[in-house]
Amino acid sequence: MYQALYRKWRPQSFSDVVGQSAVTDTLAKQIELGKTSHAYLFSGSRGTGKTTCAKILAKAINCENPFHGNPCNKCPSCVGITSGEIMDVVEIDAASNNGVDYVRDLRDEAVYSPANVKKRVYIIDEVHMFSTSAFNALLKIMEEPPEHVAFILATTELHKVPATIASRCQRFIFKRIPLSAISERLQSIARSEGAELESAAADYIASLSDGAMRDALSLLDQCISVGDGKVGAETVENVVGLAGKRQTFDMALAIAERDLAKTLTFLNDIYTSGKNLTSVLTELAEVFRDVLITKTAAGEDLPRLSARYTDGELKTLADEFDSLRLVSAIEQLQSATSAIAASSNKRIDAELCCVRLCEGAASADVDLLISRVSELESKLARGDFKVKSVGVENKPRSANEPQKASEKVPEKKPVQQSAPAPKAQSSSGDAKEIWNSILTVAKKSLSPGVSPLFAGVLATLSENTLSLSSDNAFVLQMLTRSENMDILRSAAATAAPGINITAGKKVEVKPQESSGIDELLAGIPDDMDITVK
């Protein structure tokens, strides 16, 4: 009968366990010195080796010929425990046997000496599932256990284990296994199974396993059966239901360019090819997370979630995004992934998520609006901004074609300049200089992107009051926020003692004086009530 790989290749000694040397070395040393405890508590995420190490420890405690703390796996005790024939090593599933009556029976049975081995060992898996009464019953025997009894408790949720139980155990934390260690182990097992596993596919499976060796082996088992003995990255994509590397990368680029039509086309192609939309959105979130790490912590040795992408590809995407937009995109993808699980129409939810990712201006999120303004400023700075001409459309006309009366552009009438407003009397210094010095001090405390918005604010000084105004309703709204005004007043106390700050006036700007303002505000939602007079 065929046996699953994670069962067939389960380690039988501490030296075979991958990625948990801190735990296995300590346990092996205790066995070697004969200083084992009466109770152990193993905690950590799924598939990291808790139950495996518990079984190895049970064998090592009862082994007749241990070698450097490892069980020999040849003596009658080791063979009997491995096969499950020895009834003195009991494995209990607390998820299905969590009542107080079951623990009372265990406690009554524990007083009897073991029949075939040195110690009776109780391995209690998912111990956090015990009821309060069951924990109280277990506590009694763990306080004063017989010398021939040992308990090994395993849990994925340590915080649910009562402190009275945990304090009576030696605690060992099982960490997520490094991706490189999982990849090496997968390739070794694949060779032993006569399968051809590409290095990229091994790395891909390792990244999908989330540090769990059991998950990685289960996925490898499935890929080998589908790939007919040869496993590549494409095989893994087909098994898991993910989009291809090129498709996902191109879709991320389309989102970066805010090309909604292209993004929805990619999503449609992925959907019609039978891919899992939840997996696709999760993959996009992982890519954006790696792009964010590349952009903000490029020098740090942080693991990637999307193992298929090179540094150059991630750098290309990083150049197209700013940090705030990446954070917002990841949050939207996470929310959409959670919502899709309970959705009656997953495709519509995925498409709406793509709309939000491309048309970020539709959101009222302040950080996203600041990101949009920063993006517009960057485009203006490098000249990458198209200004639409307003008025009569200029069409090419042949040399002999007369100009129609309706097409003639009306002559521009000279603009009557209004009399300049009287200057506010200043009691000390120049208002602009004072405002710049206050803004320099406040820049450290203001949110990213807010300080550049305030650089163009109009400041006038009358006696000891600095009045702030703007022709931009969005800038004015940010300026009058209580948290921003508190920061500015605090900065004024340092940079310009004795100066009071007021804000709230909106300046009217004539069209000929507001060149390009419509384009600057193109990304701001209509419901923000922004007008230019």
Steps between C-alpha positions, in 0.01 A plus 500: 500500500626845407609714795494880491843663487459690826438167679759302307776755562411594858831528695578212735783667692587851618781529244247456216280793610548805276512859620448443876857454623443712813232253614647171381852569632364575848278191510780274374735637767242433773465140384878458488542633854192321635340827616160486339199684642166351597311748275572685175297762315566538126348807331520643150318528167372195315732261319820606677575168674330511842332158488798349315742613771256379768507148349879505467531613863266220613722247320823654631375491861428128468784402262728223619802623299476876441781654294590865571147555627335347191291182517665201333176404317610134520427383852158345582387819676578725201350259248186448710445873558552577129250236394250594773500154658620619841197629688701684765565789260159661454425769245187702586314742275366767736278642226273194513571382857477821698261407781580468867393132508765408246775670704376330819533160331851599387589601856372171645695301241826692549561362849577154360854417393569452127505141375767505225701823529669718760244779503140546403485807271185699426521715185206745507460679167311833474486513880347850492169335399454353849210637700565688825391196700730275300795732564423498873494121498829485308660749738464268798711222352752743346564649844609167649552253212622143555867449407406270214279759323595777257272751326570665166245770415482658153302809396475760225339751740720535805299792640203267557697268728446594869804642676465235771562230237769685302700582814541129579649420158824560319392720210644477150398733216509359147576773247390508138753305295723719275406487132851395398489201738158393365622532140807284565292236677248488214770449240658223708167317539415549131830338398431208732154460344647502149335831411660800328434813702629826355671739741253780417207266566648394837540866601146570382352214706704613802362855474143367479544277806532795743782331691315167546686190382185287501320744268802504267515119482126471436528749212808321362308171516218653295736660247691174441179313422380774262837570338569135417827503697622837370411809700560856379367840608219473246390169655477664842295788356252258343465294817447799731288697251727805482552732206823466306797712598476712185126554540530614861794729424322659203184545709701673775653732239154583362385588852808720544410685177135527613396330177167355612405353160825303478475387865145368453609324178777319687254405777253367242770288333603359837140427599405330173810279521356352821734658753394560858417870546580491872844358424556762230418792733713344774788469255460866399506603867821301552660663195406849623632412846836401349499818289439704818791325675719564194406868507528564873748239634710396201816450706339267755512122469123446514339187349281534193148368468512491118806289432459501121593864443853634454644811665478682165130423457416614853710815449305575180173487690646696794582789266133521395350522850538719805489343847159633601334361189664159555371489859150593382514238220603223739221593743241498220622161372489354852145627552387370161655158568307472825175620341524262203493196730137578593396663172231366269678648196876488541569643155314826570683544832835446328412748224390763754832452678683565171294817447601629843865415438505691171259783582638588839347847480158348561603433857463757778804356681721795598827310456394395152407858409839618623657227288309625195612859557862386543473303178367805314779716642760246382353502150509878489859506623620273218272656239297183454163676504259563212290817517175481309424808289166664577303692238469465120641179360776567246455274199752483214375705204628505146658818368203579271224419750338820630454539870138476610357778704397257772861376527654841548653542839362808669751769566626505854399809685758651728452388854432784734736471790332555830663737738747321726373430847659712766784326674447390856714697734779294639629556846814282466675325212362364175190272517636254243829459687317443827269243338796314343682481834184366671448245223862382526452421871155340444616282209629229735161458668267537200385193305708415188384700201325770704799733532538546117130592483550777755804646322277706267269634770458881497610656829430859613613657825298759689641603836569164676259287294610292200196437276518198267287462187494302176320487165492117527206362702676167562813674635276726708317199643830332598627830643198553727504150646535525875797260519691698231421836661623369837830396338538838326425699817749287692762566229420874511577506870852377413568675167312828554417561868208737554345436158139372490377291203154511343373325186182450308478769233452386139658721233322543167721448197409608148541244218796676342678495838444127572697336221475122519301490826224286345761240405660515846163427662392234250556224751291656780141367540210727415343455841790693655322819377801652324426797272707752311338838433 
